[in-house]
Amino acid sequence: MNPSILILNARIVNDGAISEGDVFIRQGRIDKLETDLTAQTADIRIDAAGKTLLPGLIDDQVHFREPGLTHKGDIASESQAAVAGGITSFMEMPNTSPTTTDHAALEDKLHRAAQTAHANYAFYFGATNTNLEAVKAVDPGRTCGIKVFMGASTGNMLVDDPEVLEGLFAEAPVLVATHCEDTPTIVANEDIFRSRFGEAVPFEHHPDIRSREACLKSSRLAVDLARRLGTRLHLLHLTTADELALLTAGPPDPKPITAEVCVHHLFFARSDYAARGARIKCNPAIKEASDRAALIQAVVDGRLDVIATDHAPHTADEKSLTYFKAPAGLPLVQHALPSLLEHYHDGHFSLPLIAEKTSHAVARLFAIEDRGYIREGYWADLVLVDLEKPLEVTRQRIWSKCGWSPFEGLTLRSSIDTTIVSGQIAYRDGRVKPNCRGQALTFKR
């Protein structure tokens, strides 16, 4: 049985407001949420004076590399990095080895996570050019969504057959989440830059190869299909100002088409390639400072509904290779929330807005049951943040198996004090608690 936990004197960010109060947690759930619970007895008492309590982040896009790619990361190692960063639930992508493109593979991942995940978990079912019938047979209660790679991907998961795309968008039984980049455009750009530089293309040209034109062409196709076929579409990791014209401002709940932005696209820009090179090579690419500014504004006005990570670790040796050999992807979960809080310190995002985009909206859009808010009766998924305690990002403090971070060398202005997952302390005093286990997310669909 989980110990009872009493959090006192917290500045609570929840449901569009900030208030002072206490939280009592019993049997994994929030039992009481009141202004004065000092007389309440509990197994564990946490004095949160001077600190800020938010709902734990629900990261709707991670790559934890298990099975098959576990030299880069695995469910245990990457979920411990997640809870160290205030992420209490994750949704993991299907391009592992083998790919999660049949029902046995999905059940295998759920079984693995039950044994080792430090955070709550769900897994996408992957679409291919040949598994439409398997997609149609997906149980809406067993997966968070259908992942469609509409651009080049690992694991032979590119879906580029027009008839299959039509079928997927017309008949998917749950939300369709898309990676949108046009492969022919990318291949043509690769040929141009290979002819100029050979294999040693400067990394600053990554946004020219994985170009805005490639992104916009593919995103426009996805939106056109969804509008015509009535698909519940979620566009992943948008990176350009151009794509924002496809979206509608305002709250996400009435919208059949929603969109996500990732923390690194809100933080870095083209100028950062000079110092960080392959360490910020990701797909789709980090682009111009003007795109970053447009993405930040779109978070505020509601054209972008969710903020996630697209956490995708690779080893330092892999990242040390030349342009075409260095894989795309960054380890991000541990520093996602501190990096987002930089936007709070800079006056771009309010704390309630951060809670909305990282927890509330994710829970609503994916129909996650009893999570994403600080409410009585809900599971206690919480993160306690110290907004006044700087965090120096060094390799000695990395929890991800790959052992590095794109934020290395930076000092962020906020740090994670405590993370609670399903009523268990998962991270506190700079340490991940080894016995914490997350639960499978459930969906009210």
Secondary structure, DSSP 8 states (H G I E B T S, - for coil): ----EEEEEEEEEETTEEEEEEEEEETTEEEEEES--TT---SEEEE-TT-EEEE-EEEEEE---TTT-TTT--HHHHHHHHHHTTEEEEEE-S-SSS-S-SHHHHHHHHHHHHHH-SSEEEE-EE--SS-HHHHHT--TTT-S-EEEE-S--SSS-B---HHHHHHHHHH-SS-EEEE---HHHHHHHHHHHHHHHTT---GGGHHHHS-HHHHHHHHHHHHHHHHHHT--EEE-----TGGGGGS--S-STT-SEEEEEEHHHHH--GGGHHHHGGGG--SS----HHHHHHHHHHHHHTSS-EEE--B----HHHHTS-TTTS---B--GGGHHHHHHHHHHTTSS-HHHHHIIIIIHHHHHTTBTT-SS--TTSB--EEEEETTS-EE--GGG--STT---TTTT-EES-EEEEEEETTEEEEETTEE-TT----B--B--
